């Protein structure tokens, strides 16, 4: 870097420069100021806003948030006045020289380049969007949702398409419903579905993995996929875009998938995710971890001790798996930024690890996750097991009770809880937050029985679902219960291996849907039919949620049956319908 000119810090005060001014960057600045009133703190942000709620953008697009200004947490003026921080928006840092402790900056208003020096540097550059094709990204009807401006443009374009009659791209026929293709079944892509369905769009989601929201287990996400299918959303999995067609005006008229399917599109939304933005860090020689994010120590220091990093651009150690990667969660970014700012201003605080905990709202359904998935546990060669549970969010006799479908992951060798996922309409956030704390405390699955949780008919049950998980865990620990997973039973049936499936629900429940080949013997009639069952056969019992089938399991075991299994999650886990 050829040094021309920079703003010399003439005082003896510590000078802290921060690259990036959203979650981690502003948190770092605020904490550094609280640590030191004398430090000179400067934020360089290439966008025109700082400190805004990116996660709220889908809800502005769908109309639940009326005013885009509501997403702006702090204006530049407010932030500078309150925290005595110099905020330079529309300024892009293009180079870093750690040896000389200077940065090169481009003023995006004027195009002028200049240099600035620092004592401590904090990099909070966030993520860069994945690009599958520059031409597709630049098309007139292709959108992303990372900034305030993109939120405004997407909402305006949806309004334009649905404001009156329009013609199909090729046929010239009046179309009553516009079409949208969402590329990527991640958080942001799914969150815009609400806005599209509200405006009558036909929606197709293209996901390259084997299910949407791949960080979750399929056992939970299948509920969401089935729900979206019922709402008319078409999901193409294990699929990518191979090419696309455009009009003369640059708009995409259709996309061609990797399996040759042609899908017409009036609007294309790019939600295929992002990667850590480490361009500056890599250029100046900072260590990049195996995850392709900036490597930092417990003090948020990079390989250069006077340079810190925080947020989506840097690594974070997972509390459960010990894997280091970036998790793209504002909650983690804020904590990391706070630590980096404090230490850059002379502190010695530690950020050790995190338990990634997230939740998404898709239409009126919430899905949440904490800890690691069952799939990840198996991939890490942990001897893991899962419990699938379906329970009401509050007392069943109180109005508007709804089911929460839950999956708890634990270590079979020692019972330690590794992860938790849930999906439903209400109460999902509460259960997941509790389980995040439980994981941090390294509790055993059976210790959930001892949790003392508040109870009121409107908010919970006397026997809380998490206590119920503990009861099941205790029964498993004692050897009084054993599960067979839905996937295992399906494999047995596909291989046509001998098995007797006993459905202990009522005759009416059985008639409304059942596993093919199952025998219907209600729990109240089971004892009277014991003699008709083959004691040497493998028997799988199930009901609707596994409670009645657990009773059936105990009846059969106590009667001397040796090869009996209860279907994990029972029929609700078999059909996985919200």
Buried (B, 14 or more C-beta within 10 A) or exposed (E): BEEEEBBEBEEEBBBBBBBBBBBBBBBBBBBBBBBBEEBBBBBBBBBEBBBBBBBBBBBBBBEEBEEBEEBBBBBBEBBBEEBEBEBBBBBBBBBBBBEEBBBBBBEBEEEEBBBBBBBBBBBBBBBBBBEBBEEBBEBEBBBBBBBBEBBBBBBEBBEBBBEEEBEBBEEEEEBEEBBBBBBBBBBBBBBBBBBBBBBEBBBBBBBBBEBBBBBBBBBBBBBBBBBBEEEEBEBBBEBBBBEBBBEEEEBBBBBBBBEEBEBBBBBBBBBBBBBBBBEBBEEBBBEBBEBEBBBBEBBBBBBBEEBBBBBBBBBBBBBBBEBBBBBBBBEBBBBBBBBBBBBBBEBEBEBEBBBBBBBBBBBEBBBBBBBBBBBBBBEBEBEBBBBBBBBBBBBEEBEEBBBBBBBBBBBEEEBBBBBBBBBBBBBBBBBBBBBBEBBBEEBBBBBBBEBEBEEEBEBBBEEBBBBBBBBBBBBBEEEEBEBBBBEBBEEBBEEEEEBBBBBBBBEEBBEEEBBEEBBBBBBEEBEEEBEEBEBEEBBBBBBBBBBBBBBBBBBBBEBEBEBBBBBBBBBBBBBBBB
